[in-house]
């Protein structure tokens, strides 16, 4: 099962996406937990603004990365992050 194309993902209110300039890495800051993100995960989560739907996020990433399997991978990634409770 993959994310519905019309779902408009956004970070939950208690979850913040931050850049750590000292380590030059992106972090997902959660209550009592910090998740270090790779560049691809951070790029996807930056687009999760509650306005764009999954299809729009996939389209934007496909434009940025021609030939990359974003159509299959991004919805699965979003489903995993939502299952963790980090997206609404």
C-alpha positions as a Markdown table, in Angstrom:
| # | Residue | x | y | z |
|---|---|---|---|---|
| 1 | Unk | 0.0 | 0.0 | 0.0 |
| 2 | Unk | 1.3 | 3.4 | -0.9 |
| 3 | Unk | 0.3 | 7.0 | 0.1 |
| 4 | Unk | -2.8 | 8.3 | -1.5 |
| 5 | Unk | -1.9 | 10.7 | -4.3 |
| 6 | Unk | -4.3 | 13.4 | -2.9 |
| 7 | Unk | -3.0 | 13.2 | 0.7 |
| 8 | Unk | -1.3 | 16.5 | 1.6 |
| 9 | Unk | 1.4 | 15.4 | 4.1 |
| 10 | Unk | 2.7 | 17.8 | 6.8 |
| 11 | Unk | 4.9 | 17.3 | 9.8 |
| 12 | Unk | 3.0 | 16.9 | 13.0 |
| 13 | Unk | 3.0 | 20.0 | 15.3 |
| 14 | Unk | 5.5 | 18.4 | 17.7 |
| 15 | Unk | 7.9 | 17.4 | 14.9 |
| 16 | Unk | 10.5 | 19.9 | 13.5 |
| 17 | Unk | 12.8 | 19.7 | 10.5 |
| 18 | Unk | 16.1 | 21.5 | 11.4 |
| 19 | Unk | 19.5 | 21.8 | 9.9 |
| 20 | Unk | 22.5 | 21.3 | 12.2 |
| 21 | Unk | 25.2 | 23.6 | 10.8 |
| 22 | Unk | 27.9 | 22.2 | 13.0 |
| 23 | Unk | 27.4 | 18.7 | 11.6 |
| 24 | Unk | 26.1 | 20.0 | 8.3 |
| 25 | Unk | 23.2 | 17.6 | 8.4 |
| 26 | Unk | 19.4 | 17.7 | 8.6 |
| 27 | Unk | 17.6 | 16.5 | 11.6 |
| 28 | Unk | 14.0 | 15.6 | 12.5 |
| 29 | Unk | 13.5 | 16.8 | 16.0 |
| 30 | Unk | 10.8 | 14.9 | 17.9 |
| 31 | Unk | 9.8 | 14.8 | 21.5 |
| 32 | Unk | 12.6 | 13.0 | 23.3 |
| 33 | Unk | 14.2 | 11.9 | 20.0 |
| 34 | Unk | 16.3 | 13.2 | 17.2 |
| 35 | Unk | 16.5 | 11.5 | 13.8 |
| 36 | Unk | 19.5 | 12.2 | 11.5 |
| 37 | Unk | 18.2 | 12.4 | 7.9 |
| 38 | Unk | 20.1 | 11.8 | 4.7 |
| 39 | Unk | 19.8 | 14.4 | 2.0 |
| 40 | Unk | 17.1 | 12.6 | 0.1 |
| 41 | Unk | 14.8 | 12.2 | 3.1 |
| 42 | Unk | 15.3 | 15.9 | 4.1 |
| 43 | Unk | 14.4 | 17.0 | 0.5 |
| 44 | Unk | 11.2 | 15.0 | 0.6 |
| 45 | Unk | 10.2 | 16.2 | 4.1 |
| 46 | Unk | 10.9 | 19.9 | 3.1 |
| 47 | Unk | 8.1 | 19.5 | 0.5 |
| 48 | Unk | 5.6 | 18.2 | 3.1 |
| 49 | Unk | 4.0 | 21.5 | 3.8 |
| 50 | Unk | 0.3 | 20.4 | 4.0 |
| 51 | Unk | -0.4 | 22.2 | 0.7 |
| 52 | Unk | 1.2 | 19.9 | -1.8 |
| 53 | Unk | -0.3 | 16.4 | -2.4 |
| 54 | Unk | 1.8 | 13.3 | -2.8 |
| 55 | Unk | 1.5 | 13.5 | -6.6 |
| 56 | Unk | 2.8 | 17.1 | -6.6 |
| 57 | Unk | 5.7 | 16.1 | -4.3 |
| 58 | Unk | 6.6 | 13.2 | -6.6 |
| 59 | Unk | 6.4 | 15.4 | -9.7 |
| 60 | Unk | 8.6 | 18.1 | -8.2 |
| 61 | Unk | 11.2 | 15.5 | -7.2 |
| 62 | Unk | 11.0 | 13.8 | -10.6 |
| 63 | Unk | 11.8 | 17.1 | -12.2 |
| 64 | Unk | 14.8 | 17.6 | -10.0 |
| 65 | Unk | 16.1 | 14.0 | -10.4 |
| 66 | Unk | 15.2 | 12.7 | -13.9 |
| 67 | Unk | 15.4 | 8.9 | -14.0 |
| 68 | Unk | 15.2 | 8.4 | -10.3 |
| 69 | Unk | 12.5 | 6.0 | -9.1 |
| 70 | Unk | 10.7 | 8.7 | -7.0 |
| 71 | Unk | 7.3 | 7.6 | -8.2 |
| 72 | Unk | 7.7 | 4.3 | -6.3 |
| 73 | Unk | 10.0 | 5.3 | -3.5 |
| 74 | Unk | 8.6 | 8.6 | -2.3 |
| 75 | Unk | 5.1 | 7.3 | -1.5 |
| 76 | Unk | 6.5 | 4.3 | 0.4 |
| 77 | Unk | 8.8 | 6.6 | 2.3 |
| 78 | Unk | 5.9 | 8.9 | 3.2 |
| 79 | Unk | 3.9 | 5.9 | 4.4 |
| 80 | Unk | 6.7 | 4.8 | 6.6 |
| 81 | Unk | 7.1 | 8.2 | 8.1 |
| 82 | Unk | 3.3 | 8.5 | 8.7 |
| 83 | Unk | 3.3 | 5.1 | 10.4 |
| 84 | Unk | 5.9 | 6.4 | 12.8 |
| 85 | Unk | 3.5 | 9.2 | 13.6 |
| 86 | Unk | 5.7 | 12.0 | 12.3 |
| 87 | Unk | 3.3 | 13.1 | 9.5 |
| 88 | Unk | -0.3 | 14.0 | 9.5 |
